Amino acid sequence: MIEYRSFHNADPPQLVDLWHKSQLGRGAASHFSLDAFEAMNFSQIAFDPHGLMVACDATKIVGFVHAGFGSNEEGSGLSYDSGTICALMVHPDYRRQGIGRRLVAQAEDYLRAAGAQTLYAGPVEPRDHYYVGLYGGSQPAGFLESDTAAAPFFTNMGYEPAERHLVFQRDISRKSDPVNFRLLNVRRKMQLTVADQPQKGSWWWLTRYGRLDSLCFLLVPKGGGPAVAEATVLGLDLYLEKWQERTAGITQLYVPEPQRRKGYGQALLLEICRRLREELVTRLEAHAPENDVSAIAMIQSAGFEQLDCGVVYRRTSE
């Protein structure tokens, strides 16, 4: 008989083993250590063991669901207005027995009891408390379409797609950077600077990305002045075994409104490609919401191609 309970301190080794056996697809890191799994999830200051429920066959964990909350507008703490199912998996030998449905129901009860009025499935900024660096690549983006079981499962559970986030990658080992007069003019006027972390790193950023190697790249005028474009680059070392190459992820790509449509975003991305190529990184990943046409155009202008799509689902029925 399958029994259900909340997280125990002795569970992490079995949870890591279940992760590696659950066939999660290209967007999930693999063969990482127990220490990495604990650092990205259970070491969080706001980790609540009651939000992680496991399904057990005797002493064997055969499934788990992990639910949590996003940040407030200031990025200084959690917001309980909405809740998110951040991860769900069932061992392949125990699927189609209703275990996943039972786990989701328990996660929903937990989220509602804490005050959540809206329920989501699939973590995405700012509702991505857990699994940063372990699922989604450069940043969580819901459940990836390459995980083909997610869409039919959550649809049957009363969820419907609410957001779509496109996943782009570029092989930067090939020196095929685009060249045009606008880029040449930008390089003449601007220079690349590098900082250890984002200039406006909040508690919310630090609690998720602070455990990963990161650098902030800024494009600034040579004559002085504020940055005209910036982006944070994360090391995706936990994906080395899965992807078999050194990959970095681009997040927080931002160009101030007065500086847009001047080629600064494209120039920054190409400078990042050149700099990381020198560090023997061979692939870069970046994400953009499907409805952000300008961000998609900027990413594609730097030679990135769409590889996957992440979907965030929202509960539509009781």
BAFI-3210 file (N, C-alpha, C; in Angstrom, 3 decimals, decimal comma, padded with zeros to 6 digits):
// residues 318
n [1|2|3|4|5|6|7|8|9|10|11|12|13|14|15|16|17|18|19|20|21|22|23|24|25|26|27|28|29|30|31|32|33|34|35|36|37|38|39|40|41|42|43|44|45|46|47|48|49|50|51|52|53|54|55|56|57|58|59|60|61|62|63|64|65|66|67|68|69|70|71|72|73|74|75|76|77|78|79|80|81|82|83|84|85|86|87|88|89|90|91|92|93|94|95|96|97|98|99|100|101|102|103|104|105|106|107|108|109|110|111|112|113|114|115|116|117|118|119|120|121|122|123|124|125|126|127|128|129|130|131|132|133|134|135|136|137|138|139|140|141|142|143|144|145|146|147|148|149|150|151|152|153|154|155|156|157|158|159|160|161|162|163|164|165|166|167|168|169|170|171|172|173|174|175|176|177|178|179|180|181|182|183|184|185|186|187|188|189|190|191|192|193|194|195|196|197|198|199|200|201|202|203|204|205|206|207|208|209|210|211|212|213|214|215|216|217|218|219|220|221|222|223|224|225|226|227|228|229|230|231|232|233|234|235|236|237|238|239|240|241|242|243|244|245|246|247|248|249|250|251|252|253|254|255|256|257|258|259|260|261|262|263|264|265|266|267|268|269|270|271|272|273|274|275|276|277|278|279|280|281|282|283|284|285|286|287|288|289|290|291|292|293|294|295|296|297|298|299|300|301|302|303|304|305|306|307|308|309|310|311|312|313|314|315|316|317|318]
n.u [000,847|000,506|001,772|001,460|003,251|004,799|007,971|010,976|014,037|015,812|015,273|016,521|018,666|017,162|015,391|017,044|017,955|015,519|014,955|016,980|016,145|013,764|013,466|013,428|013,931|015,550|015,855|016,466|018,885|021,406|022,907|024,018|025,299|024,314|024,792|024,567|021,851|020,641|021,646|020,409|017,767|016,842|018,446|017,516|016,494|013,781|012,718|010,151|009,362|006,838|005,803|006,787|005,839|005,865|005,500|005,317|006,328|006,269|009,343|010,432|010,779|008,674|007,628|007,309|006,162|006,686|005,861|005,603|006,130|006,156|007,984|007,507|006,668|008,876|010,954|011,868|010,886|008,601|005,537|002,232|-000,025|-000,343|000,392|002,752|003,279|006,270|007,790|007,232|007,227|007,153|008,224|009,120|008,207|005,959|003,958|000,758|-000,968|-002,376|-000,833|000,526|-001,654|-002,708|-000,605|-000,470|-002,954|-002,531|-000,499|-001,884|-003,724|-001,973|-000,954|-003,277|-004,035|-002,114|-002,867|-002,970|-004,561|-004,540|-003,457|-000,586|001,188|004,400|007,367|008,332|009,916|008,317|007,922|009,537|010,834|012,337|014,673|016,201|018,834|018,766|016,595|015,157|017,222|018,871|017,159|014,246|011,305|008,597|007,025|008,782|008,153|009,508|009,379|007,214|005,077|003,978|002,053|-000,439|-000,999|-001,356|-003,395|-005,501|-005,809|-007,161|-005,856|-004,757|-002,792|-001,034|001,134|003,849|007,210|009,977|012,809|016,094|019,144|022,661|025,389|028,440|030,956|031,536|032,759|030,813|029,706|027,331|027,855|027,604|027,151|025,969|026,577|029,363|029,595|028,520|030,443|032,578|031,864|031,178|032,000|032,742|032,053|032,587|030,992|030,712|028,119|024,620|023,825|021,585|020,886|018,515|017,120|015,577|016,782|019,331|018,794|018,097|019,771|022,193|023,680|024,895|027,592|028,167|028,214|027,959|027,390|028,004|027,246|028,782|029,187|032,227|033,112|032,114|029,276|025,882|025,014|024,058|023,034|022,544|023,284|023,011|025,125|025,111|026,819|026,283|027,025|025,940|024,662|026,505|026,980|024,580|024,356|026,861|028,760|030,333|028,267|026,614|024,215|022,102|020,576|018,229|018,463|018,621|017,672|017,570|014,617|014,966|017,202|016,673|016,261|018,590|020,599|022,082|021,467|021,869|024,600|025,696|025,074|026,624|029,187|029,303|029,237|031,718|033,494|033,003|033,587|036,323|036,803|036,393|033,772|031,140|028,474|025,566|022,630|019,429|016,353|012,998|009,848|007,018|005,379|006,956|008,047|010,166|012,325|012,696|013,427|015,843|017,435|017,494|018,787|021,392|022,215|021,027|018,967|015,672|015,030|013,407|010,383|008,889|006,099|003,754|001,228|-002,127|-004,467|-007,792|-010,173|-012,053]
n.v [-001,197|002,221|004,931|008,282|011,176|014,045|015,686|014,201|014,532|012,554|011,931|013,069|011,499|009,417|010,976|012,267|010,015|009,154|011,321|011,014|008,685|009,222|010,022|012,710|014,281|016,523|019,011|018,754|018,603|016,085|013,295|014,738|015,722|014,770|016,879|019,110|019,017|019,409|021,956|023,646|023,484|022,446|023,923|026,427|029,430|029,832|027,311|024,953|022,072|020,927|021,516|019,717|016,706|013,173|009,972|006,705|003,321|001,033|001,463|002,722|005,546|006,513|008,553|012,145|015,456|018,924|021,926|025,505|029,055|032,304|035,434|038,642|041,929|043,544|041,776|041,000|039,087|036,283|035,848|034,989|034,947|033,508|030,121|027,552|024,494|023,157|020,943|017,595|014,161|010,686|007,411|005,459|002,763|002,903|004,377|005,546|004,761|006,492|007,897|010,310|012,082|012,041|013,127|015,726|016,718|016,843|018,743|020,968|021,343|022,088|024,542|026,119|026,191|027,857|030,260|030,728|031,964|031,567|028,907|027,465|025,395|024,578|026,229|029,654|032,823|035,358|033,101|030,892|029,294|026,990|024,521|025,941|025,979|023,265|022,415|023,311|024,744|027,714|029,163|028,533|027,718|027,005|023,831|021,909|021,446|019,359|017,479|015,304|014,206|016,061|018,009|016,558|015,421|017,574|018,962|017,148|017,300|019,616|021,976|024,675|025,939|028,900|030,589|030,863|030,137|030,665|028,704|029,235|028,373|028,599|027,444|028,349|027,660|027,766|030,279|032,407|034,967|037,543|040,443|043,916|047,387|048,869|047,406|047,655|050,374|050,521|049,044|050,766|052,863|051,789|049,728|046,568|045,638|043,769|042,399|040,939|040,220|040,959|044,471|045,249|043,167|041,334|039,996|037,871|037,178|036,446|034,267|032,266|032,266|032,850|030,687|029,670|029,874|033,053|035,917|039,370|041,054|044,109|046,630|049,562|053,130|054,277|056,755|057,090|056,794|055,496|051,966|050,676|048,302|045,136|041,932|038,848|036,100|032,667|029,836|026,621|024,140|021,835|020,612|019,396|016,603|015,760|017,270|017,109|019,099|022,262|024,670|027,807|030,000|032,692|035,250|037,737|039,647|042,878|045,983|049,406|051,380|053,909|053,244|051,278|049,443|050,180|048,458|047,673|045,516|043,251|043,646|043,337|040,633|039,363|040,119|038,777|036,154|036,061|036,519|034,313|032,224|032,344|031,353|028,705|027,841|026,257|026,455|028,525|029,509|031,060|032,563|033,638|035,242|034,110|036,099|038,346|040,072|041,768|040,951|038,343|038,818|040,164|038,179|036,220|037,684|037,531|035,075|032,892|029,961|028,589|025,976|024,640|024,796|026,221|025,683|027,224|026,272|026,968|026,587|025,877|024,792|023,403]
n.w [000,000|-000,827|000,941|002,178|003,073|004,708|004,133|005,444|007,278|006,554|003,934|001,516|000,074|-001,190|-002,666|-004,524|-005,918|-006,999|-008,677|-010,641|-011,827|-013,036|-015,676|-016,862|-019,090|-021,519|-020,297|-017,624|-015,103|-014,482|-012,734|-010,656|-007,420|-004,054|-002,312|-004,006|-004,682|-002,191|-001,560|-003,432|-002,766|-000,084|001,570|001,457|003,037|003,469|003,174|003,519|005,099|005,066|002,623|000,851|-000,255|-000,022|-001,646|-000,489|-000,790|001,442|002,845|000,721|-001,298|-003,820|-005,236|-005,437|-004,606|-004,844|-003,484|-003,459|-002,806|-004,401|-004,746|-003,091|-004,447|-003,998|-003,810|-001,345|000,340|000,815|-001,045|-000,431|-001,962|-004,287|-005,258|-006,188|-007,890|-007,940|-008,606|-009,683|-009,547|-010,367|-009,828|-012,689|-012,568|-011,049|-012,142|-013,488|-011,511|-010,022|-008,234|-008,775|-009,059|-006,488|-005,031|-006,123|-005,299|-002,533|-002,463|-003,405|-001,332|000,706|-000,305|-000,484|002,197|003,212|002,228|-000,537|-003,392|-006,079|-008,088|-009,507|-011,851|-012,450|-012,208|-012,480|-012,877|-010,939|-009,352|-008,559|-006,508|-005,978|-007,346|-009,158|-011,425|-011,607|-013,090|-016,163|-017,295|-018,021|-016,414|-014,390|-016,227|-016,175|-016,913|-019,193|-022,697|-023,794|-021,834|-022,173|-020,769|-019,075|-020,030|-020,795|-018,284|-016,392|-017,639|-017,450|-014,748|-014,306|-014,968|-017,072|-019,856|-019,065|-019,381|-021,695|-022,326|-024,269|-025,117|-025,926|-027,575|-028,318|-030,191|-029,350|-029,992|-032,600|-034,641|-035,711|-035,604|-036,197|-038,299|-038,718|-039,748|-037,704|-035,394|-035,431|-034,936|-032,357|-030,922|-031,187|-029,551|-027,087|-024,202|-022,630|-019,330|-016,298|-013,495|-010,183|-009,353|-009,984|-010,115|-008,743|-007,010|-005,297|-002,181|-003,020|-005,465|-004,572|-002,870|-004,600|-006,978|-005,882|-005,080|-007,263|-009,642|-010,934|-013,138|-013,851|-016,772|-018,331|-020,664|-021,289|-021,804|-023,291|-022,567|-020,077|-017,861|-017,319|-017,642|-020,829|-021,489|-019,919|-018,460|-016,678|-016,253|-015,774|-014,487|-015,716|-014,525|-013,438|-015,479|-017,027|-017,294|-018,501|-020,915|-021,982|-022,533|-021,889|-020,599|-020,341|-018,835|-019,750|-017,995|-016,773|-018,815|-019,940|-021,299|-020,900|-021,407|-022,888|-024,391|-026,164|-029,295|-030,562|-031,016|-028,821|-027,106|-028,756|-029,291|-026,716|-026,158|-028,123|-027,337|-024,904|-025,853|-027,177|-025,049|-023,309|-024,980|-025,072|-022,576|-022,895|-022,847|-024,544|-025,266|-025,080|-023,303|-023,413|-022,316|-023,178|-022,726|-024,585|-025,570|-025,667|-027,993|-028,745|-027,102|-028,001|-030,671|-030,260|-029,040|-031,052|-033,019|-032,262|-033,018|-031,735|-031,480|-031,301|-029,020|-027,219|-025,224|-022,402|-020,292|-018,233|-016,064|-015,006|-012,396|-013,121|-012,323|-009,576]
ca.u [000,000|001,249|001,496|001,855|003,668|005,651|009,418|011,800|015,436|016,562|014,759|017,242|019,313|016,172|014,820|018,008|017,912|014,266|015,133|017,812|015,459|012,431|013,448|012,832|014,145|016,775|015,942|016,741|020,258|021,488|024,140|024,583|025,511|023,336|025,080|024,005|020,390|020,278|021,987|019,468|016,389|016,617|019,222|016,835|016,051|012,327|012,260|009,142|009,254|005,442|005,486|007,305|005,144|006,407|004,710|006,217|005,955|007,049|010,341|010,952|010,097|008,381|007,142|007,241|005,728|007,242|005,110|006,164|005,582|007,049|008,412|006,714|007,110|010,191|011,970|012,417|010,269|007,634|004,149|001,393|-001,247|-000,412|001,317|003,221|003,852|007,579|008,304|006,397|007,743|006,800|009,113|008,491|007,544|004,767|003,077|-000,594|-001,648|-003,009|000,074|000,750|-002,873|-002,834|000,426|-000,879|-004,051|-001,958|000,210|-002,891|-004,235|-000,930|-000,883|-004,498|-004,023|-001,211|-003,481|-002,902|-005,833|-004,307|-002,512|000,148|002,066|005,539|007,992|008,862|010,083|008,971|007,369|010,475|011,609|013,188|015,170|017,038|020,089|018,539|015,561|014,817|018,393|019,357|016,239|012,988|010,381|007,464|007,379|009,208|007,421|010,299|008,824|005,938|004,003|003,463|000,852|-001,677|-001,276|-001,915|-004,685|-006,485|-005,966|-007,906|-004,992|-004,620|-001,601|-001,211|002,312|004,794|008,528|010,793|014,181|017,016|020,542|023,594|026,709|029,380|032,282|031,719|032,901|029,938|028,985|026,893|028,580|026,960|027,697|025,465|027,379|030,693|029,476|028,341|031,731|033,455|031,457|030,874|032,930|032,167|032,585|032,101|030,858|030,496|026,703|023,814|023,908|020,384|020,550|017,620|017,107|014,983|017,792|020,431|018,410|017,991|020,933|023,426|024,422|025,502|028,605|027,517|028,867|027,088|028,038|027,383|027,757|028,801|029,889|033,653|033,322|031,474|027,822|025,208|024,992|022,998|022,523|023,180|022,789|023,709|025,479|025,236|027,446|025,365|027,897|025,160|024,185|027,647|026,785|023,435|024,576|028,203|029,545|030,275|027,169|026,278|022,874|021,929|019,342|018,116|018,884|017,831|018,090|016,656|013,703|015,504|018,332|016,246|016,253|019,856|021,574|022,889|021,223|022,585|026,038|026,057|025,032|027,771|030,371|029,266|029,640|033,161|034,218|032,879|034,293|037,718|036,851|036,110|032,344|030,786|027,053|024,854|021,173|018,668|014,907|012,185|008,410|006,553|004,740|007,921|008,565|011,454|013,360|012,939|014,176|017,200|018,147|017,714|019,743|022,738|022,501|020,387|017,851|014,766|015,257|012,365|009,419|008,371|004,700|003,237|-000,189|-002,893|-005,643|-009,012|-011,358|-011,857]
ca.v [000,000|003,468|005,873|009,646|011,950|015,180|015,486|013,891|014,910|011,439|011,655|013,549|010,517|008,747|011,943|012,422|008,785|009,173|012,310|010,476|007,563|009,620|010,301|014,041|014,955|017,295|020,217|018,443|018,192|014,677|012,797|015,690|015,158|015,055|018,213|020,102|018,967|020,034|023,375|024,403|023,329|022,319|024,929|027,712|029,941|029,708|025,954|024,426|020,618|020,538|021,738|018,606|015,477|011,991|008,740|005,622|001,911|000,632|002,499|003,231|006,707|006,231|009,775|013,318|016,733|020,020|023,154|026,660|030,379|033,243|036,594|039,857|042,830|044,102|040,740|040,959|038,002|035,487|036,268|033,797|035,133|032,401|029,035|026,845|023,151|023,361|019,668|016,413|012,988|009,354|006,392|004,828|001,487|003,138|005,323|005,130|004,186|007,583|008,483|011,700|012,845|012,162|014,063|017,076|017,118|017,215|020,001|022,024|021,581|022,824|025,906|026,843|026,399|028,973|031,495|030,899|032,087|031,072|027,806|027,256|024,233|024,979|027,429|030,692|034,098|035,298|031,984|029,790|029,206|025,807|023,820|026,777|025,305|021,826|022,145|024,456|025,334|028,980|029,561|027,795|028,281|026,101|022,464|021,951|020,604|018,142|016,519|015,139|013,749|017,157|018,664|015,786|015,191|018,749|019,262|016,258|017,698|020,864|023,117|025,031|026,771|030,320|031,300|030,075|030,754|030,017|028,365|029,384|028,037|028,856|026,823|029,456|027,161|028,187|031,731|032,867|036,121|038,487|041,708|044,975|048,705|049,323|046,747|048,264|051,678|050,274|048,641|051,934|053,773|051,094|048,706|045,559|045,517|042,562|042,493|039,635|039,919|042,077|045,685|045,362|041,826|041,333|038,766|036,818|036,731|035,788|032,989|031,255|032,233|033,107|029,442|029,314|030,800|034,032|037,167|040,355|041,728|045,395|047,410|050,937|054,072|054,432|058,042|057,118|056,861|054,256|050,869|050,707|046,935|044,278|040,557|037,983|034,801|031,631|028,583|025,484|022,977|020,647|020,012|018,891|015,183|015,598|017,885|016,735|020,247|023,381|025,562|028,908|030,512|034,136|035,672|039,169|040,461|044,100|047,224|050,472|051,803|054,924|052,723|050,146|049,567|050,780|047,393|047,434|044,164|042,333|043,814|042,734|039,176|038,921|040,271|037,661|034,964|036,108|036,386|032,949|031,335|032,346|030,538|027,331|027,521|025,940|026,678|029,490|029,388|032,233|032,382|034,837|034,959|033,996|037,346|039,442|040,029|042,463|040,119|037,217|039,324|040,472|036,917|035,590|038,487|037,143|033,726|031,849|029,264|027,987|024,555|024,061|025,772|025,915|026,058|027,379|025,934|027,577|025,813|026,516|024,145|022,882]
ca.w [000,000|-000,908|002,016|001,854|004,244|004,388|004,078|006,612|007,054|005,973|002,590|000,332|-000,807|-002,023|-003,603|-005,605|-006,707|-007,768|-009,742|-011,703|-012,468|-013,489|-017,114|-016,917|-020,364|-021,763|-019,495|-016,222|-014,813|-014,083|-012,128|-009,709|-006,090|-003,005|-001,795|-004,931|-004,549|-000,917|-001,586|-004,251|-002,291|001,355|002,286|001,350|004,332|003,574|002,870|004,432|004,861|004,833|001,219|000,047|000,120|-000,695|-001,692|-000,082|-000,801|002,619|003,136|-000,552|-001,866|-005,227|-005,855|-004,573|-005,162|-004,061|-003,717|-002,770|-003,067|-005,051|-003,981|-003,159|-005,504|-003,675|-003,770|000,006|001,086|000,077|-001,187|-000,326|-002,736|-005,244|-004,956|-007,379|-007,861|-008,549|-009,111|-009,469|-010,261|-009,893|-010,396|-013,861|-012,254|-010,216|-012,816|-013,868|-010,341|-009,301|-007,238|-009,125|-008,755|-005,034|-004,594|-006,517|-004,420|-001,244|-002,657|-003,501|000,027|001,433|-000,810|-000,106|003,644|003,487|001,740|-001,991|-004,095|-007,431|-008,090|-010,752|-011,982|-013,259|-011,643|-013,363|-012,181|-009,635|-008,580|-008,831|-005,274|-005,916|-008,530|-010,010|-011,710|-011,747|-014,087|-016,991|-017,924|-017,474|-015,358|-014,489|-017,223|-016,198|-017,296|-020,587|-023,640|-024,011|-020,873|-022,864|-019,886|-018,237|-020,560|-020,594|-016,867|-015,720|-018,270|-016,830|-013,348|-014,233|-015,238|-018,480|-020,081|-018,758|-019,887|-022,470|-022,329|-025,281|-024,722|-027,042|-027,348|-029,416|-030,141|-029,526|-030,373|-033,996|-034,727|-036,789|-035,093|-037,232|-038,369|-039,497|-039,425|-036,416|-034,368|-035,430|-034,296|-030,928|-030,358|-031,165|-028,486|-025,839|-023,740|-021,752|-017,978|-015,641|-012,041|-009,570|-009,255|-010,473|-009,321|-007,926|-006,541|-004,143|-001,395|-003,840|-006,417|-003,873|-002,287|-005,664|-007,861|-005,147|-004,880|-008,541|-010,144|-011,801|-013,464|-014,466|-017,897|-018,615|-021,789|-020,783|-022,697|-023,017|-021,950|-018,772|-017,863|-016,925|-018,604|-021,839|-021,557|-018,925|-018,363|-015,737|-016,837|-014,754|-014,867|-015,644|-014,358|-013,088|-016,730|-017,796|-017,600|-019,399|-022,228|-022,437|-022,942|-020,944|-020,971|-019,433|-019,062|-019,674|-017,343|-016,471|-019,956|-019,816|-021,948|-020,480|-022,466|-023,810|-025,154|-026,984|-030,756|-030,995|-031,208|-027,628|-026,615|-029,636|-029,084|-025,432|-026,298|-028,920|-026,505|-023,950|-026,609|-027,412|-023,787|-022,781|-025,900|-024,619|-021,356|-023,330|-022,832|-025,930|-025,559|-024,260|-023,322|-022,986|-022,367|-023,369|-022,804|-025,965|-025,996|-025,675|-029,357|-028,839|-026,490|-028,902|-031,821|-029,805|-028,829|-032,353|-033,797|-031,841|-033,500|-030,934|-032,113|-030,321|-028,790|-026,373|-024,724|-021,085|-020,122|-016,875|-016,045|-013,930|-011,996|-013,615|-011,772|-008,242]
c.u [000,885|000,797|002,083|002,197|004,489|007,129|010,016|013,253|016,264|016,188|015,674|017,954|018,329|015,552|015,752|017,997|016,655|014,362|015,882|017,125|014,141|012,354|012,814|013,106|015,364|016,930|016,219|018,197|020,268|022,855|024,812|024,604|024,356|023,546|024,474|022,489|019,947|020,545|020,948|018,035|016,265|017,428|018,605|016,332|014,564|011,820|011,302|008,986|007,822|005,017|006,019|006,685|005,701|005,390|005,666|005,556|006,838|008,053|010,908|010,132|009,921|007,816|007,236|006,730|006,265|006,518|005,714|005,541|006,625|007,369|007,377|007,312|008,507|011,303|012,590|011,851|009,248|006,273|003,295|000,094|-001,442|000,630|001,624|003,680|005,154|008,156|007,320|007,019|007,342|007,727|008,411|007,745|006,235|003,784|001,742|-001,302|-002,325|-002,117|000,295|-000,449|-003,014|-001,805|000,041|-002,000|-003,528|-001,198|-000,772|-003,482|-003,240|-000,903|-002,107|-004,518|-003,127|-001,735|-003,481|-004,296|-005,742|-003,230|-001,897|000,893|003,177|006,140|008,495|008,981|008,754|008,448|008,243|011,417|012,633|013,632|015,844|018,383|019,961|017,514|015,248|015,990|018,790|018,443|014,964|012,024|009,135|007,935|007,638|008,379|008,190|010,004|007,385|004,784|003,332|002,141|-000,410|-002,016|-001,955|-003,232|-005,782|-006,748|-006,699|-007,070|-005,021|-003,405|-001,907|-000,060|003,159|006,104|009,434|012,234|015,062|018,411|021,358|024,893|027,732|030,790|032,588|031,729|032,104|029,095|028,566|027,687|027,763|027,482|027,204|026,259|028,776|030,670|029,306|029,671|032,706|033,153|031,353|031,970|032,220|032,842|031,911|032,090|030,518|029,025|025,921|023,879|022,724|019,933|019,723|017,796|016,590|015,988|018,875|020,035|018,270|019,271|022,259|024,266|025,097|026,599|027,936|028,411|027,841|027,874|027,266|028,057|027,647|029,537|031,366|033,952|032,709|029,968|027,215|025,218|023,827|022,404|023,252|022,537|023,625|023,931|025,754|025,980|026,482|026,155|027,110|024,576|025,305|027,457|025,661|023,760|025,955|028,972|029,372|029,262|026,994|024,898|022,816|020,579|019,372|018,695|017,997|018,497|017,110|015,836|014,301|016,615|017,942|016,217|017,487|020,945|022,390|022,697|021,961|024,086|026,488|026,082|026,235|029,074|030,454|029,711|031,154|033,938|034,168|033,523|035,766|037,903|036,469|034,678|031,921|029,332|026,464|023,355|020,557|017,190|014,222|010,723|007,945|005,943|005,677|008,657|009,949|012,588|013,710|013,776|015,626|018,022|018,462|018,729|021,186|023,038|021,905|019,204|016,984|014,958|014,088|011,396|008,928|006,953|004,367|001,732|-000,863|-004,150|-006,917|-010,280|-011,026|-011,985]
c.v [001,251|004,397|007,235|010,391|013,139|014,799|015,156|014,227|013,799|011,163|012,043|012,495|009,789|009,710|012,175|011,197|008,735|010,157|011,699|009,331|007,959|010,075|011,668|014,803|015,857|018,478|019,989|018,021|016,741|014,379|013,840|015,058|015,488|016,459|019,289|020,166|019,665|021,539|024,192|024,347|023,398|023,308|026,316|028,146|029,691|028,307|025,463|022,933|020,164|020,747|020,659|017,320|014,301|010,851|007,582|004,266|001,257|001,750|003,146|004,416|006,493|007,461|010,937|014,517|017,819|021,302|024,297|027,949|031,266|034,424|037,712|040,790|043,380|043,063|040,570|039,828|037,280|036,173|035,010|033,929|034,027|031,365|028,233|025,437|023,224|022,086|018,563|015,266|011,710|008,359|005,698|003,527|001,679|004,114|004,675|004,380|005,275|008,270|009,965|012,575|013,067|013,160|015,505|017,577|017,554|018,542|021,170|022,353|022,404|024,290|026,723|027,137|027,568|030,293|031,693|030,930|031,549|030,004|027,643|025,927|024,611|026,266|028,374|031,964|034,867|034,169|030,742|029,602|028,082|025,358|024,721|026,070|023,812|021,489|023,439|025,087|026,629|029,545|028,742|028,500|027,420|024,673|022,446|021,017|019,333|017,092|016,252|014,714|014,899|017,704|017,827|015,575|016,399|019,199|018,416|016,608|019,034|022,112|023,423|025,928|028,248|031,167|030,323|030,850|029,971|029,850|028,402|028,933|028,411|028,124|027,919|028,978|027,521|029,708|032,252|034,042|037,047|039,783|042,690|046,316|049,203|048,697|047,358|049,621|051,539|049,908|049,810|052,832|053,109|050,104|047,775|045,617|044,331|042,782|041,113|039,243|041,129|043,276|045,818|043,973|041,869|040,053|037,613|036,288|035,932|034,414|031,891|031,141|032,434|031,872|028,943|030,318|031,767|035,237|038,082|041,098|043,008|046,056|048,877|051,835|054,212|055,755|058,171|057,250|055,528|053,221|051,018|049,320|046,115|042,899|039,812|036,627|033,821|030,431|027,426|024,180|021,702|019,959|019,369|017,443|014,994|016,095|017,609|017,895|021,358|024,408|026,628|029,432|032,021|034,438|037,191|040,046|041,706|045,256|048,308|050,996|052,857|054,406|051,575|050,504|050,303|049,730|047,055|046,020|043,128|042,419|043,172|041,214|038,655|039,070|039,157|036,379|034,936|035,865|034,941|031,920|031,241|031,510|029,084|026,893|027,310|026,227|027,678|029,268|030,686|031,942|033,714|034,436|034,968|035,298|038,548|039,441|040,658|041,633|038,943|037,661|039,606|039,196|036,242|036,358|038,152|035,688|032,589|031,249|028,606|026,477|023,893|025,169|025,314|026,449|026,134|027,153|026,583|026,757|026,563|025,886|023,574|021,361]
c.w [000,000|000,219|001,657|003,142|003,771|004,539|005,446|006,281|006,414|004,519|001,434|-000,496|-001,714|-003,041|-004,788|-006,505|-007,566|-008,919|-010,920|-012,451|-013,134|-014,937|-017,397|-018,206|-020,373|-020,820|-018,024|-016,067|-014,339|-013,492|-011,227|-008,322|-005,153|-002,457|-002,686|-004,798|-003,265|-000,947|-002,335|-003,728|-000,781|002,182|002,189|002,726|004,535|003,231|003,951|004,164|004,609|003,381|000,301|000,566|-000,686|-000,650|-001,433|-000,266|000,259|002,913|001,870|-001,032|-003,367|-005,940|-004,893|-005,352|-004,247|-004,449|-002,927|-003,239|-003,714|-004,159|-004,037|-004,212|-005,257|-003,720|-002,407|000,848|000,232|000,012|-001,218|-001,101|-003,773|-004,869|-006,205|-007,061|-008,651|-009,156|-008,777|-010,237|-009,550|-010,581|-011,568|-013,554|-011,493|-010,873|-013,194|-012,736|-009,495|-008,287|-007,516|-008,784|-007,257|-004,489|-004,926|-005,618|-003,053|-001,347|-002,731|-002,132|000,838|001,001|-000,395|001,397|004,038|002,938|000,242|-002,602|-005,516|-007,382|-009,481|-010,691|-012,946|-012,745|-012,715|-012,527|-012,123|-008,748|-008,789|-007,646|-005,306|-007,314|-009,555|-010,196|-011,898|-012,824|-014,850|-017,703|-017,252|-016,407|-015,490|-015,433|-017,321|-016,424|-018,800|-021,464|-023,967|-022,948|-021,294|-021,956|-019,138|-018,744|-020,371|-019,127|-016,236|-016,360|-017,659|-015,370|-013,193|-014,400|-016,737|-018,661|-019,835|-019,288|-020,687|-022,557|-023,282|-024,792|-025,963|-026,628|-028,571|-029,157|-030,414|-029,853|-031,822|-034,060|-035,924|-036,327|-036,233|-037,157|-039,207|-039,013|-038,064|-035,277|-034,282|-034,731|-032,788|-030,283|-030,283|-029,963|-027,114|-025,477|-022,760|-020,392|-017,301|-014,131|-011,488|-009,507|-009,716|-009,535|-008,365|-007,451|-005,257|-003,331|-002,237|-004,857|-005,697|-003,355|-003,330|-006,480|-007,134|-004,912|-006,168|-008,884|-011,116|-012,012|-014,113|-015,547|-018,213|-019,813|-021,396|-021,770|-022,304|-022,338|-020,575|-018,885|-017,492|-018,035|-019,572|-022,058|-020,502|-018,931|-017,336|-016,392|-015,703|-015,316|-014,680|-015,524|-014,041|-014,318|-017,542|-018,207|-018,607|-020,812|-022,808|-023,059|-021,918|-021,437|-019,911|-019,808|-018,875|-019,042|-017,151|-017,572|-020,014|-020,549|-021,514|-021,660|-023,396|-024,729|-026,093|-028,475|-031,286|-031,184|-029,983|-027,081|-027,438|-029,408|-027,775|-025,540|-027,075|-028,143|-025,463|-024,638|-026,800|-026,122|-023,267|-023,701|-025,504|-023,354|-021,618|-023,034|-024,276|-026,282|-024,569|-024,401|-022,819|-023,159|-022,653|-023,362|-024,257|-026,478|-025,993|-027,007|-029,447|-028,243|-027,391|-030,096|-031,450|-029,653|-030,161|-033,189|-033,444|-032,177|-032,693|-031,696|-031,054|-030,266|-028,074|-025,979|-023,366|-020,936|-018,647|-016,927|-014,834|-013,666|-012,396|-013,057|-010,401|-008,216]
res [m|i|e|y|r|s|f|h|n|a|d|p|p|q|l|v|d|l|w|h|k|s|q|l|g|r|g|a|a|s|h|f|s|l|d|a|f|e|a|m|n|f|s|q|i|a|f|d|p|h|g|l|m|v|a|c|d|a|t|k|i|v|g|f|v|h|a|g|f|g|s|n|e|e|g|s|g|l|s|y|d|s|g|t|i|c|a|l|m|v|h|p|d|y|r|r|q|g|i|g|r|r|l|v|a|q|a|e|d|y|l|r|a|a|g|a|q|t|l|y|a|g|p|v|e|p|r|d|h|y|y|v|g|l|y|g|g|s|q|p|a|g|f|l|e|s|d|t|a|a|a|p|f|f|t|n|m|g|y|e|p|a|e|r|h|l|v|f|q|r|d|i|s|r|k|s|d|p|v|n|f|r|l|l|n|v|r|r|k|m|q|l|t|v|a|d|q|p|q|k|g|s|w|w|w|l|t|r|y|g|r|l|d|s|l|c|f|l|l|v|p|k|g|g|g|p|a|v|a|e|a|t|v|l|g|l|d|l|y|l|e|k|w|q|e|r|t|a|g|i|t|q|l|y|v|p|e|p|q|r|r|k|g|y|g|q|a|l|l|l|e|i|c|r|r|l|r|e|e|l|v|t|r|l|e|a|h|a|p|e|n|d|v|s|a|i|a|m|i|q|s|a|g|f|e|q|l|d|c|g|v|v|y|r|r|t|s|e]
***
